[in-house]
Amino acid sequence: MNTTLNISSIVIKYFGKYEFIQESPGFAITSIVLQTIASLVGTFGNALILIITARSKGKLSVQSIFIINIAISDMYVTMVADPMSVVGKIEGRPFFMQNPILCDIIGKMCTVSCIVSLGSITLLSFNRYILICHNSHYEKIFTLRSCILMCISLYVVGLIMVLLNYAGIGGHGFDDKSLECIWDRMATYSYTVVFSVCLVWIPLIVVGISYLKLFLFVRHTRKQVTSRGNAPVIDNKSLRLAKTIFIVYAVFSICWIPFAILLVADSNDTFSHEVHLCITVFAHFHPSINFFIYYFSNEKFKKDFHKMFKIGHNEVGKEPTGQVSLSFVTRVNEKSSSSTC
């Protein structure tokens, strides 16, 4: 049975050491095993993304900067947050009551990581949108310097979010429902709502609209090619990377939207710990999936992976050569197509 903690006449129920496993063995063991696998697979996969990107021939492309940023932020979740979440499910609150600073740091870094990951996906999606739909502005907006500054700005936003805790706004700590160190959704509820809307929902909606416009633009261009035969051509490498990043965006959305809804919906903290734990564990699966998305949706990444491990022959990962015209994209794509993906 749950242990109780009395603070100023408020009774807080929490799991002690091994109590979660003893009370719900099937549920507990399943969540622990899944997070352990996600941690190992995600760490290995994101490390491969960084290595393959670094080994890619040619100078570092601007989109590679965003891909590296995503992989680095995701590795924090898989290397630190997931393992410590497993500790939380085994040891319960007492372990982190003895190490409150550790839990606070883990939660704050997890918030920064999520902001950087979603922000990098948003910027990379915007990069593809501008390249394909508004190519004349691409080189002015996405220089190597500007892309590095964009990535740094995401960390600044994340740090501002956690530094506000020291002003009494929001908080981080051990959550007794999800059994891990994370954003304290009940510390300042109004701030939690703002966090959910501004840093989750708005980026997801903006990226979704951008991809819808990109899809309509490509479809319209293809119709022009079919009907007139003299329309501008869209480079297939740009389209393939756009497709890969869209899948990354879609997976991120599927994993994190339930959590964003939960933050706002459980305003009275009445939802069961099973609901919180399932949704939080599911959200943290996202960083472990990106490697498989790159591998199965991007032929160049697959080819580089096979080459690094000497798998298969020269035919593996061969890229199709067909194009859907966009001659005004060709010049920029000579610079951008050197990306790992």
Contacts in CASP RR format, 6 or more apart in sequence:
PFRMAT RR
TARGET T0000
AUTHOR 0000-0000-0000
METHOD contacts of the structure
MODEL  1
MNTTLNISSIVIKYFGKYEFIQESPGFAITSIVLQTIASLVGTFGNALIL
IITARSKGKLSVQSIFIINIAISDMYVTMVADPMSVVGKIEGRPFFMQNP
ILCDIIGKMCTVSCIVSLGSITLLSFNRYILICHNSHYEKIFTLRSCILM
CISLYVVGLIMVLLNYAGIGGHGFDDKSLECIWDRMATYSYTVVFSVCLV
WIPLIVVGISYLKLFLFVRHTRKQVTSRGNAPVIDNKSLRLAKTIFIVYA
VFSICWIPFAILLVADSNDTFSHEVHLCITVFAHFHPSINFFIYYFSNEK
FKKDFHKMFKIGHNEVGKEPTGQVSLSFVTRVNEKSSSSTC
1 19 0 8 1.000
1 23 0 8 1.000
2 13 0 8 1.000
2 14 0 8 1.000
2 15 0 8 1.000
2 16 0 8 1.000
2 19 0 8 1.000
2 23 0 8 1.000
3 13 0 8 1.000
3 14 0 8 1.000
3 15 0 8 1.000
3 16 0 8 1.000
3 19 0 8 1.000
3 93 0 8 1.000
4 11 0 8 1.000
4 12 0 8 1.000
4 13 0 8 1.000
4 14 0 8 1.000
5 11 0 8 1.000
5 12 0 8 1.000
5 13 0 8 1.000
5 14 0 8 1.000
5 93 0 8 1.000
6 12 0 8 1.000
12 176 0 8 1.000
13 176 0 8 1.000
14 92 0 8 1.000
14 93 0 8 1.000
14 176 0 8 1.000
15 23 0 8 1.000
15 92 0 8 1.000
15 93 0 8 1.000
15 176 0 8 1.000
15 179 0 8 1.000
16 91 0 8 1.000
16 92 0 8 1.000
16 93 0 8 1.000
16 94 0 8 1.000
17 90 0 8 1.000
17 91 0 8 1.000
17 92 0 8 1.000
17 94 0 8 1.000
17 95 0 8 1.000
18 90 0 8 1.000
19 92 0 8 1.000
20 28 0 8 1.000
20 89 0 8 1.000
20 90 0 8 1.000
20 92 0 8 1.000
20 179 0 8 1.000
21 28 0 8 1.000
21 29 0 8 1.000
21 32 0 8 1.000
21 89 0 8 1.000
21 90 0 8 1.000
24 274 0 8 1.000
27 274 0 8 1.000
27 277 0 8 1.000
28 89 0 8 1.000
31 89 0 8 1.000
31 277 0 8 1.000
31 278 0 8 1.000
31 281 0 8 1.000
32 86 0 8 1.000
32 89 0 8 1.000
32 90 0 8 1.000
34 281 0 8 1.000
34 285 0 8 1.000
35 82 0 8 1.000
35 85 0 8 1.000
35 86 0 8 1.000
35 89 0 8 1.000
35 281 0 8 1.000
35 284 0 8 1.000
36 82 0 8 1.000
36 83 0 8 1.000
36 86 0 8 1.000
38 78 0 8 1.000
38 82 0 8 1.000
38 284 0 8 1.000
38 285 0 8 1.000
38 287 0 8 1.000
38 288 0 8 1.000
39 78 0 8 1.000
39 79 0 8 1.000
39 82 0 8 1.000
39 83 0 8 1.000
39 86 0 8 1.000
39 288 0 8 1.000
41 78 0 8 1.000
41 288 0 8 1.000
41 291 0 8 1.000
42 74 0 8 1.000
42 75 0 8 1.000
42 78 0 8 1.000
42 287 0 8 1.000
42 288 0 8 1.000
42 291 0 8 1.000
43 75 0 8 1.000
43 78 0 8 1.000
43 79 0 8 1.000
44 291 0 8 1.000
45 288 0 8 1.000
45 290 0 8 1.000
45 291 0 8 1.000
46 71 0 8 1.000
46 72 0 8 1.000
46 74 0 8 1.000
46 75 0 8 1.000
46 78 0 8 1.000
46 287 0 8 1.000
46 290 0 8 1.000
46 291 0 8 1.000
47 75 0 8 1.000
48 291 0 8 1.000
48 305 0 8 1.000
49 67 0 8 1.000
49 68 0 8 1.000
49 71 0 8 1.000
49 290 0 8 1.000
49 291 0 8 1.000
49 294 0 8 1.000
49 340 0 8 1.000
50 68 0 8 1.000
50 71 0 8 1.000
50 72 0 8 1.000
50 75 0 8 1.000
51 308 0 8 1.000
52 301 0 8 1.000
52 304 0 8 1.000
52 305 0 8 1.000
52 308 0 8 1.000
52 340 0 8 1.000
53 64 0 8 1.000
53 67 0 8 1.000
53 68 0 8 1.000
53 71 0 8 1.000
53 340 0 8 1.000
55 304 0 8 1.000
55 308 0 8 1.000
56 64 0 8 1.000
56 304 0 8 1.000
56 338 0 8 1.000
56 339 0 8 1.000
56 340 0 8 1.000
57 338 0 8 1.000
58 338 0 8 1.000
59 338 0 8 1.000
60 144 0 8 1.000
61 335 0 8 1.000
61 336 0 8 1.000
61 337 0 8 1.000
61 338 0 8 1.000
61 339 0 8 1.000
62 127 0 8 1.000
62 142 0 8 1.000
62 143 0 8 1.000
62 144 0 8 1.000
62 147 0 8 1.000
62 336 0 8 1.000
63 124 0 8 1.000
63 127 0 8 1.000
63 128 0 8 1.000
63 241 0 8 1.000
63 336 0 8 1.000
63 339 0 8 1.000
63 341 0 8 1.000
64 339 0 8 1.000
64 340 0 8 1.000
64 341 0 8 1.000
65 144 0 8 1.000
65 147 0 8 1.000
65 148 0 8 1.000
65 151 0 8 1.000
66 120 0 8 1.000
66 121 0 8 1.000
66 123 0 8 1.000
66 124 0 8 1.000
66 127 0 8 1.000
66 147 0 8 1.000
66 150 0 8 1.000
66 151 0 8 1.000
67 120 0 8 1.000
67 124 0 8 1.000
67 339 0 8 1.000
67 340 0 8 1.000
67 341 0 8 1.000
69 116 0 8 1.000
69 120 0 8 1.000
69 151 0 8 1.000
69 154 0 8 1.000
70 116 0 8 1.000
70 117 0 8 1.000
70 120 0 8 1.000
70 121 0 8 1.000
70 124 0 8 1.000
70 248 0 8 1.000
70 290 0 8 1.000
71 290 0 8 1.000
72 116 0 8 1.000
73 112 0 8 1.000
73 113 0 8 1.000
73 114 0 8 1.000
73 116 0 8 1.000
73 117 0 8 1.000
73 120 0 8 1.000
73 287 0 8 1.000
74 113 0 8 1.000
74 117 0 8 1.000
74 286 0 8 1.000
74 287 0 8 1.000
74 290 0 8 1.000
75 287 0 8 1.000
76 109 0 8 1.000
76 110 0 8 1.000
76 113 0 8 1.000
77 110 0 8 1.000
77 113 0 8 1.000
77 114 0 8 1.000
77 284 0 8 1.000
77 287 0 8 1.000
78 287 0 8 1.000
78 288 0 8 1.000
80 106 0 8 1.000
80 109 0 8 1.000
81 106 0 8 1.000
81 107 0 8 1.000
81 109 0 8 1.000
81 110 0 8 1.000
81 113 0 8 1.000
81 180 0 8 1.000
81 181 0 8 1.000
81 284 0 8 1.000
82 284 0 8 1.000
84 106 0 8 1.000
84 180 0 8 1.000
84 181 0 8 1.000
85 179 0 8 1.000
85 180 0 8 1.000
85 181 0 8 1.000
85 280 0 8 1.000
85 281 0 8 1.000
85 284 0 8 1.000
87 95 0 8 1.000
88 95 0 8 1.000
88 96 0 8 1.000
88 174 0 8 1.000
88 179 0 8 1.000
88 180 0 8 1.000
89 179 0 8 1.000
89 180 0 8 1.000
92 174 0 8 1.000
92 179 0 8 1.000
93 174 0 8 1.000
93 176 0 8 1.000
96 102 0 8 1.000
96 103 0 8 1.000
96 173 0 8 1.000
96 174 0 8 1.000
96 181 0 8 1.000
97 174 0 8 1.000
100 173 0 8 1.000
102 181 0 8 1.000
103 172 0 8 1.000
103 173 0 8 1.000
103 174 0 8 1.000
103 181 0 8 1.000
104 172 0 8 1.000
104 173 0 8 1.000
104 181 0 8 1.000
106 181 0 8 1.000
107 172 0 8 1.000
107 173 0 8 1.000
107 181 0 8 1.000
107 182 0 8 1.000
107 183 0 8 1.000
108 162 0 8 1.000
108 165 0 8 1.000
108 172 0 8 1.000
110 181 0 8 1.000
110 182 0 8 1.000
110 183 0 8 1.000
111 158 0 8 1.000
111 161 0 8 1.000
111 162 0 8 1.000
111 172 0 8 1.000
111 183 0 8 1.000
112 155 0 8 1.000
112 158 0 8 1.000
112 159 0 8 1.000
112 161 0 8 1.000
112 162 0 8 1.000
114 256 0 8 1.000
115 154 0 8 1.000
115 157 0 8 1.000
115 158 0 8 1.000
115 161 0 8 1.000
115 199 0 8 1.000
116 151 0 8 1.000
116 154 0 8 1.000
116 155 0 8 1.000
116 158 0 8 1.000
117 252 0 8 1.000
117 286 0 8 1.000
117 287 0 8 1.000
118 199 0 8 1.000
118 200 0 8 1.000
118 203 0 8 1.000
118 204 0 8 1.000
118 252 0 8 1.000
118 256 0 8 1.000
119 154 0 8 1.000
119 203 0 8 1.000
120 151 0 8 1.000
120 154 0 8 1.000
121 203 0 8 1.000
121 207 0 8 1.000
121 245 0 8 1.000
121 248 0 8 1.000
121 249 0 8 1.000
121 252 0 8 1.000
122 203 0 8 1.000
122 206 0 8 1.000
122 207 0 8 1.000
123 147 0 8 1.000
123 150 0 8 1.000
123 151 0 8 1.000
123 154 0 8 1.000
124 245 0 8 1.000
125 207 0 8 1.000
125 208 0 8 1.000
125 210 0 8 1.000
125 211 0 8 1.000
125 242 0 8 1.000
125 245 0 8 1.000
125 246 0 8 1.000
125 249 0 8 1.000
126 207 0 8 1.000
126 210 0 8 1.000
127 142 0 8 1.000
127 147 0 8 1.000
128 214 0 8 1.000
128 238 0 8 1.000
128 241 0 8 1.000
128 242 0 8 1.000
128 245 0 8 1.000
129 210 0 8 1.000
129 211 0 8 1.000
129 213 0 8 1.000
129 214 0 8 1.000
129 242 0 8 1.000
130 137 0 8 1.000
130 138 0 8 1.000
130 141 0 8 1.000
130 142 0 8 1.000
131 138 0 8 1.000
131 142 0 8 1.000
131 238 0 8 1.000
131 329 0 8 1.000
131 332 0 8 1.000
131 333 0 8 1.000
131 336 0 8 1.000
132 214 0 8 1.000
132 217 0 8 1.000
132 218 0 8 1.000
132 234 0 8 1.000
132 238 0 8 1.000
132 239 0 8 1.000
132 242 0 8 1.000
132 326 0 8 1.000
132 329 0 8 1.000
133 213 0 8 1.000
133 214 0 8 1.000
133 217 0 8 1.000
135 326 0 8 1.000
135 328 0 8 1.000
135 329 0 8 1.000
135 332 0 8 1.000
136 328 0 8 1.000
138 332 0 8 1.000
139 332 0 8 1.000
139 335 0 8 1.000
157 199 0 8 1.000
161 195 0 8 1.000
161 199 0 8 1.000
162 172 0 8 1.000
164 170 0 8 1.000
164 191 0 8 1.000
165 171 0 8 1.000
165 172 0 8 1.000
165 187 0 8 1.000
168 187 0 8 1.000
168 188 0 8 1.000
169 188 0 8 1.000
169 191 0 8 1.000
170 183 0 8 1.000
170 184 0 8 1.000
170 187 0 8 1.000
170 188 0 8 1.000
170 191 0 8 1.000
170 192 0 8 1.000
171 183 0 8 1.000
171 184 0 8 1.000
171 187 0 8 1.000
171 188 0 8 1.000
172 181 0 8 1.000
172 182 0 8 1.000
172 183 0 8 1.000
172 184 0 8 1.000
173 181 0 8 1.000
173 182 0 8 1.000
173 184 0 8 1.000
174 180 0 8 1.000
174 181 0 8 1.000
175 181 0 8 1.000
175 182 0 8 1.000
175 184 0 8 1.000
175 185 0 8 1.000
175 276 0 8 1.000
175 280 0 8 1.000
176 273 0 8 1.000
177 269 0 8 1.000
177 271 0 8 1.000
177 272 0 8 1.000
177 273 0 8 1.000
177 275 0 8 1.000
177 276 0 8 1.000
177 277 0 8 1.000
178 273 0 8 1.000
178 276 0 8 1.000
178 277 0 8 1.000
178 279 0 8 1.000
178 280 0 8 1.000
178 281 0 8 1.000
179 273 0 8 1.000
179 277 0 8 1.000
180 280 0 8 1.000
182 280 0 8 1.000
183 192 0 8 1.000
183 195 0 8 1.000
183 263 0 8 1.000
185 192 0 8 1.000
185 263 0 8 1.000
185 266 0 8 1.000
185 269 0 8 1.000
186 192 0 8 1.000
186 269 0 8 1.000
189 267 0 8 1.000
192 263 0 8 1.000
192 264 0 8 1.000
193 263 0 8 1.000
193 264 0 8 1.000
195 263 0 8 1.000
196 260 0 8 1.000
196 263 0 8 1.000
196 264 0 8 1.000
200 256 0 8 1.000
200 257 0 8 1.000
200 260 0 8 1.000
201 260 0 8 1.000
204 249 0 8 1.000
204 253 0 8 1.000
204 257 0 8 1.000
207 249 0 8 1.000
208 249 0 8 1.000
211 242 0 8 1.000
211 246 0 8 1.000
211 249 0 8 1.000
214 242 0 8 1.000
218 234 0 8 1.000
218 239 0 8 1.000
218 324 0 8 1.000
221 231 0 8 1.000
221 232 0 8 1.000
221 234 0 8 1.000
221 324 0 8 1.000
221 325 0 8 1.000
221 326 0 8 1.000
222 324 0 8 1.000
224 231 0 8 1.000
225 231 0 8 1.000
225 233 0 8 1.000
225 324 0 8 1.000
225 325 0 8 1.000
229 325 0 8 1.000
231 325 0 8 1.000
232 325 0 8 1.000
232 326 0 8 1.000
232 327 0 8 1.000
232 328 0 8 1.000
232 329 0 8 1.000
233 323 0 8 1.000
233 324 0 8 1.000
233 325 0 8 1.000
233 326 0 8 1.000
233 327 0 8 1.000
233 329 0 8 1.000
233 330 0 8 1.000
234 323 0 8 1.000
234 324 0 8 1.000
234 325 0 8 1.000
234 326 0 8 1.000
234 329 0 8 1.000
235 323 0 8 1.000
235 326 0 8 1.000
235 329 0 8 1.000
235 330 0 8 1.000
235 333 0 8 1.000
235 337 0 8 1.000
236 319 0 8 1.000
236 320 0 8 1.000
236 321 0 8 1.000
236 322 0 8 1.000
236 323 0 8 1.000
236 324 0 8 1.000
237 300 0 8 1.000
237 319 0 8 1.000
237 333 0 8 1.000
237 336 0 8 1.000
237 337 0 8 1.000
238 329 0 8 1.000
238 333 0 8 1.000
238 336 0 8 1.000
238 337 0 8 1.000
239 324 0 8 1.000
240 297 0 8 1.000
240 298 0 8 1.000
240 299 0 8 1.000
240 300 0 8 1.000
240 319 0 8 1.000
241 298 0 8 1.000
241 339 0 8 1.000
241 341 0 8 1.000
243 297 0 8 1.000
244 293 0 8 1.000
244 294 0 8 1.000
244 297 0 8 1.000
244 298 0 8 1.000
244 301 0 8 1.000
244 341 0 8 1.000
245 341 0 8 1.000
247 293 0 8 1.000
247 297 0 8 1.000
248 290 0 8 1.000
248 293 0 8 1.000
251 286 0 8 1.000
251 289 0 8 1.000
251 290 0 8 1.000
251 293 0 8 1.000
252 286 0 8 1.000
255 282 0 8 1.000
255 283 0 8 1.000
255 284 0 8 1.000
255 285 0 8 1.000
255 286 0 8 1.000
256 283 0 8 1.000
256 286 0 8 1.000
258 279 0 8 1.000
258 282 0 8 1.000
258 283 0 8 1.000
259 279 0 8 1.000
259 280 0 8 1.000
259 282 0 8 1.000
259 283 0 8 1.000
262 271 0 8 1.000
262 275 0 8 1.000
262 276 0 8 1.000
262 279 0 8 1.000
265 271 0 8 1.000
266 276 0 8 1.000
294 301 0 8 1.000
294 341 0 8 1.000
295 301 0 8 1.000
295 302 0 8 1.000
295 305 0 8 1.000
296 302 0 8 1.000
298 341 0 8 1.000
299 317 0 8 1.000
299 318 0 8 1.000
299 319 0 8 1.000
299 320 0 8 1.000
300 317 0 8 1.000
300 319 0 8 1.000
300 340 0 8 1.000
300 341 0 8 1.000
301 340 0 8 1.000
301 341 0 8 1.000
302 316 0 8 1.000
302 317 0 8 1.000
303 316 0 8 1.000
303 317 0 8 1.000
303 318 0 8 1.000
303 319 0 8 1.000
304 340 0 8 1.000
305 311 0 8 1.000
306 312 0 8 1.000
306 316 0 8 1.000
306 317 0 8 1.000
END
